[in-house]
């Protein structure tokens, strides 16, 4: 028996360079719960990311609703993540609930530790939160651009 | 060959669907689906209406606005009830021409 969790593509509609091909970004909606906070997020599916990361605004929203804040974390909790080039950001690890809705509207819910990017680390990120391989490994990921289709399948 | 070891504990613990929280999350999911359907139906217009850098916020099933700052967004979110607040969708609009390599 398998359950399918549909995702979607988000077009970003801006041509960065006349010789570059603009390709839609694969997303999936997931509800993240942490303490009293609950937040539905259109995660970017990123098979190149080791871990799932809440970008700073999303982390700050969830922490505020849960009654916590990043600066209250001990410095020893910080984990540095590295991106392209020399970019690196500070994160903390927190255990959250992740709720996926299948095509019939029923949920699949489990808890897992993910990374919260530090909202106090500088300029805003204009990027989505990222669903990394630590979560994707639970699913059979199907990604097609022709025809367009994004599906996470849970095989049980 | 070296074994691959997770650096962060990532054990999966399925949660009991009879938990009252499950119904709350389902309600948020339904409201969030309405917001997503609205966004996808009007994606092109919304992207043009709210150029980056900003955050496009979709809420109450058919409302959208562009927020430049986090405080501005939270001020709006604080006016919504709990379910709609949790279900409000944020889409980040980078500055025009920005390229992502995540």
Interface residues (C-beta under 8 A of the other chain):
Chain A: X8 X10 X11 X12 X13 X14 X16 X20 X25 X29 X31 X33 X38 X39 X40 X41 X42 X44 X46 X48 X49 X50 X51 X55 X57 X58 X60 X61 X64 X65 X79 X83 X84 X93 X97 X99 X101 X105 X106 X107 X108 X109 X110 X111 X112 X113 X115 X119 X124 X125 X126 X127 X128 X130 X134 X138
Chain B: X6 X7 X8 X9 X10 X11 X12 X13 X14 X15 X17 X21 X22 X24 X25 X26 X28 X29 X30 X32 X33 X35 X36 X40 X43 X44 X47 X48 X52 X53 X55 X70 X73 X74 X77 X85 X86 X87 X88 X89 X90 X91 X92 X93 X94 X95 X96 X97 X98 X99 X100 X101 X102
